[in-house]
């Protein structure tokens, strides 16, 4: 693991967040532009980022092995995180904040933030390729179990097979997988398509982090920084979960690459998707923003530490 590269990307992301905060405070980013940029990233940037991760990697036996292994790891990780989060939250007061708490424990920002971090840890292109196969399980769980969490006690929120199978995450994953396997049949897209996917996909990280920073400018920072429950959530999400999964990966005999992968995708901040869903369904959007905001800020300190721990565990 290139620790300097990891620190560089984390500090870059932090500065982007600060820039987004300043842009919102100075009026450069307002409500309309923030929502417009969110829609752009969700409906265009993210799909293209996923497709590019598949389309720009060589088709060979080694990558095929990596693909199915990461896919299995992703499903196992989400099953375990869902179970652990459910058991933790059963003991809490059952209200809308508890839904946000549980959802945010399970789902990480493993795409927008995860891809550049994985590339810095595992190698440019290789990290995002592995992250793309992890995203398959992420999206299937998000639009099934995630919606089920938010739908508790609500008649107006329904999880349907269509939502689970056809959304801005699963469709580009399917397209990317098809394009990747077509390479095995000696079918290659023209080079300009690869550039097209990459250019639009590269919008995701800077714009999504700018939006996160702008989001922080709309909430009460003193209230966020003095909320004990948010710190408990951040401890579980950013420290306990990645350390537990790191040790489990080691006990299962996984290689250093997969130990670092699991630790990184579990240890990144809570998925920014929860802020959009919370606003759409009117489920404590302010609390959701605080959850994403605090985990995003604290991860600049916790992620390097847990990744160093993961490298030490892998070397034992």
C-alpha positions in Angstrom: 0.0 0.0 0.0 1.3 3.5 -1.0 0.5 5.3 2.3 1.7 8.7 0.8 -0.7 8.3 -2.1 -3.5 7.5 0.3 -2.8 10.6 2.5 -2.6 12.7 -0.7 -6.0 11.7 -1.9 -7.6 12.0 1.5 -6.2 15.6 2.0 -7.3 16.4 -1.6 -10.8 15.3 -0.8 -10.8 17.3 2.5 -9.8 20.4 0.6 -12.6 19.8 -1.9 -15.0 19.6 1.0 -13.7 22.9 2.4 -14.1 24.5 -1.0 -17.7 23.2 -1.3 -18.4 24.7 2.2 -17.0 28.1 1.1 -18.9 28.0 -2.1 -22.2 27.5 -0.3 -21.5 30.2 2.3 -20.6 32.7 -0.5 -23.6 31.8 -2.6 -21.7 30.2 -5.5 -23.6 27.0 -4.8 -27.3 27.5 -3.8 -30.2 25.1 -3.3 -31.0 24.8 -6.9 -27.5 24.3 -8.1 -26.8 21.7 -5.4 -29.8 19.7 -6.3 -29.0 20.0 -10.0 -25.4 18.8 -9.4 -26.7 15.9 -7.3 -29.0 14.8 -10.1 -26.1 15.2 -12.6 -23.9 12.9 -10.5 -26.5 10.4 -9.7 -28.0 10.0 -13.2 -24.9 10.7 -15.4 -21.6 10.8 -13.5 -22.0 7.6 -11.3 -23.3 5.4 -14.2 -20.4 6.5 -16.4 -17.8 6.1 -13.6 -19.0 2.5 -13.1 -19.0 1.7 -16.9 -15.5 3.2 -17.2 -14.2 1.0 -14.4 -15.3 -2.1 -16.3 -14.5 -0.9 -19.9 -11.0 0.3 -19.3 -9.6 -2.9 -17.8 -8.0 -5.7 -19.7 -9.9 -9.0 -20.0 -7.8 -11.9 -18.7 -8.0 -14.9 -16.4 -6.6 -13.0 -13.4 -9.2 -10.2 -13.7 -12.0 -12.7 -14.0 -10.9 -14.4 -10.8 -10.7 -11.0 -9.1 -14.2 -10.1 -10.4 -16.1 -13.1 -8.9 -14.1 -13.1 -5.7 -14.8 -9.4 -5.1 -18.5 -10.0 -5.9 -18.7 -12.7 -3.3 -16.8 -10.6 -0.7 -19.3 -7.7 -1.4 -22.4 -9.8 -0.8 -20.9 -11.4 2.4 -19.8 -8.0 3.7 -23.3 -6.4 3.1 -25.1 -9.4 4.7 -22.9 -9.2 7.8 -23.1 -5.4 8.1 -26.9 -5.5 7.7 -27.2 -8.1 10.4 -24.9 -6.3 12.8 -26.5 -2.9 12.2 -30.0 -4.4 12.7 -29.0 -6.0 16.0 -27.4 -2.8 17.2 -30.4 -0.6 16.3 -33.0 -3.0 17.8 -31.9 -1.8 21.2 -32.5 1.9 20.3 -35.7 3.9 20.2 -37.5 3.1 17.0 -37.9 6.4 15.2 -36.8 8.0 12.0 -33.4 8.9 13.3 -32.9 5.2 14.1 -33.6 4.4 10.4 -30.9 6.9 9.3 -28.5 5.4 11.9 -29.0 1.9 10.7 -29.0 2.7 7.0 -25.8 4.8 7.4 -24.0 2.0 9.2 -24.6 -0.5 6.3 -24.0 1.7 3.3 -20.7 3.5 2.6 -19.6 6.0 0.1 -17.7 3.2 -1.7 -18.2 4.7 -5.2 -17.6 8.4 -5.2 -14.9 8.3 -2.5 -14.1 4.6 -2.6 -12.9 4.5 -6.2 -10.1 7.1 -5.9 -9.1 5.7 -2.5 -8.9 2.1 -3.9 -6.9 3.3 -6.8 -4.4 5.0 -4.5 -4.1 1.8 -2.4 -4.3 -1.0 -5.0 -3.1 0.8 -8.2 -4.7 3.1 -10.7 -7.5 1.4 -12.6 -7.1 -1.9 -10.7 -8.7 -0.4 -7.5 -11.7 1.1 -9.3 -12.2 -2.2 -11.3 -12.4 -4.1 -8.0 -14.6 -1.4 -6.5 -17.0 -1.6 -9.5 -17.7 -5.3 -8.7 -18.2 -4.4 -5.0 -20.7 -1.8 -6.1 -22.9 -4.5 -7.7 -23.7 -5.9 -4.2 -23.9 -2.4 -2.8 -26.6 -1.3 -5.3 -28.7 -4.5 -4.9 -28.7 -4.2 -1.1 -29.3 -0.4 -1.2 -32.5 -0.8 -3.3 -33.8 -3.8 -1.4 -32.7 -3.9 2.2 -31.9 -0.1 2.3 -35.4 0.8 1.1 -36.9 -1.8 3.6 -35.2 0.0 6.5 -36.6 3.4 5.4 -40.1 1.9 4.8 -40.6 0.6 8.3 -43.8 2.1 9.6 -44.5 3.9 6.3 -47.2 3.0 3.8 -46.0 5.4 1.1 -42.5 3.8 0.7 -42.4 0.5 -1.1 -39.6 -1.7 -2.3 -40.4 -3.2 -5.7 -38.6 -5.6 -7.9 -38.3 -2.9 -10.5 -36.6 -0.5 -8.1 -34.2 -3.3 -7.0 -33.2 -4.3 -10.5 -33.5 -1.1 -12.6 -31.8 2.0 -11.1 -28.8 4.2 -11.6 -26.5 1.7 -10.0 -27.5 -1.7 -11.2 -28.1 -0.8 -14.9 -24.6 0.7 -15.5 -23.1 -2.3 -13.6 -24.9 -4.6 -16.0 -23.7 -2.6 -19.0 -20.2 -2.5 -17.7 -20.1 -6.3 -17.1 -21.5 -7.0 -20.6 -18.8 -4.7 -22.2 -16.1 -6.4 -20.1 -17.1 -9.9 -21.2 -17.4 -8.8 -24.8 -13.7 -8.1 -24.6 -13.2 -11.9 -24.2 -14.9 -12.2 -27.6 -12.4 -9.7 -29.1 -15.0 -7.0 -29.2 -13.5 -3.6 -28.4 -15.3 -0.3 -28.2 -13.7 2.6 -30.1 -11.2 4.4 -28.0 -13.3 7.6 -27.9 -16.0 5.7 -26.0 -13.6 4.8 -23.3 -12.5 8.5 -23.0 -16.2 9.5 -23.0 -17.0 7.2 -20.1 -13.9 8.3 -18.2 -14.4 12.0 -18.6 -17.9 11.9 -17.3 -17.1 9.4 -14.6 -14.2 11.7 -13.4 -16.9 14.3 -12.5 -18.1 12.2 -9.7 -15.5 12.6 -7.0 -14.9 16.4 -7.1 -18.5 17.3 -7.6 -19.9 14.9 -5.0 -17.3 16.1 -2.4 -18.1 19.7 -3.2 -21.8 18.9 -2.6 -20.9 17.3 0.7 -19.0 20.4 1.8 -21.9 22.6 0.6 -24.3 20.4 2.6 -22.2 21.1 5.8 -22.8 24.8 5.3 -26.6 24.3 5.6 -26.6 22.6 9.0 -25.7 23.6 12.5 -22.0 22.6 13.0 -22.1 23.2 16.8 -25.2 20.9 17.0 -23.4 18.3 14.8 -20.1 18.4 16.8 -21.9 18.1 20.1 -24.3 15.2 19.3 -23.1 12.2 21.2 -25.2 9.8 19.1 -23.4 11.0 16.0 -20.0 10.3 17.5 -21.2 6.8 18.5 -22.4 6.2 15.0 -19.1 7.5 13.6 -17.1 5.2 15.9 -19.0 2.2 14.7 -18.9 3.2 11.1 -15.3 4.5 10.8 -13.4 2.4 13.4 -15.3 -0.6 14.7 -16.7 -1.9 11.4 -13.5 -1.6 9.3 -11.4 -3.1 12.1 -13.8 -6.1 12.6 -14.0 -6.8 8.9 -10.2 -6.4 8.5 -9.7 -9.1 11.2 -12.4 -11.3 9.7 -10.8 -11.1 6.3 -7.5 -12.2 7.8 -9.0 -15.1 9.7 -10.7 -16.2 6.5 -7.3 -16.4 4.9 -7.8 -13.6 2.3 -4.7 -12.1 0.7 -3.3 -8.6 1.5 -5.1 -7.1 -1.5 -8.5 -8.2 -0.3 -7.9 -7.3 3.3 -7.0 -3.8 2.2 -10.0 -3.7 -0.1 -12.5 -4.8 2.6 -11.1 -2.4 5.1 -11.3 0.6 2.7 -14.8 0.1 1.4 -16.2 -0.5 4.9 -14.2 2.3 6.4 -15.1 5.2 4.1 -17.9 7.6 5.3 -21.6 6.9 5.1 -23.1 7.0 1.7 -24.3 10.4 0.6 -27.3 8.7 -1.0 -29.0 8.7 2.4 -29.2 12.5 2.3 -31.1 12.4 -1.0 -33.4 9.6 0.1 -34.1 11.3 3.4 -35.1 14.5 1.6 -37.3 12.7 -0.9 -39.1 10.6 1.8 -39.0 13.4 4.5 -37.1 11.1 7.0 -35.0 13.4 9.2 -33.0 15.1 6.3 -31.2 17.3 8.7 -30.0 14.3 10.8 -29.0 12.5 7.6 -26.9 15.5 6.6 -25.2 15.6 9.9 -24.4 11.9 9.8 -22.8 12.1 6.3 -21.1 15.3 7.3 -19.5 14.2 10.5 -18.4 10.8 9.1 -16.9 12.6 6.1 -14.9 15.0 8.3 -13.7 12.4 10.8 -12.7 9.9 8.0 -9.8 12.2 7.1 -8.3 11.0 10.4 -9.7 7.5 10.9 -9.2 6.1 7.4 -5.3 6.4 7.3 -5.2 4.8 10.8 -7.4 1.9 10.0 -5.6 1.3 6.7 -2.2 1.2 8.5 -3.8 -1.3 10.9 -5.0 -3.4 7.9 -1.6 -3.4 6.4 -0.1 -4.6 9.7 -2.7 -7.3 10.0 -2.1 -8.4 6.5 1.6 -8.7 7.1 1.3 -10.9 10.2 
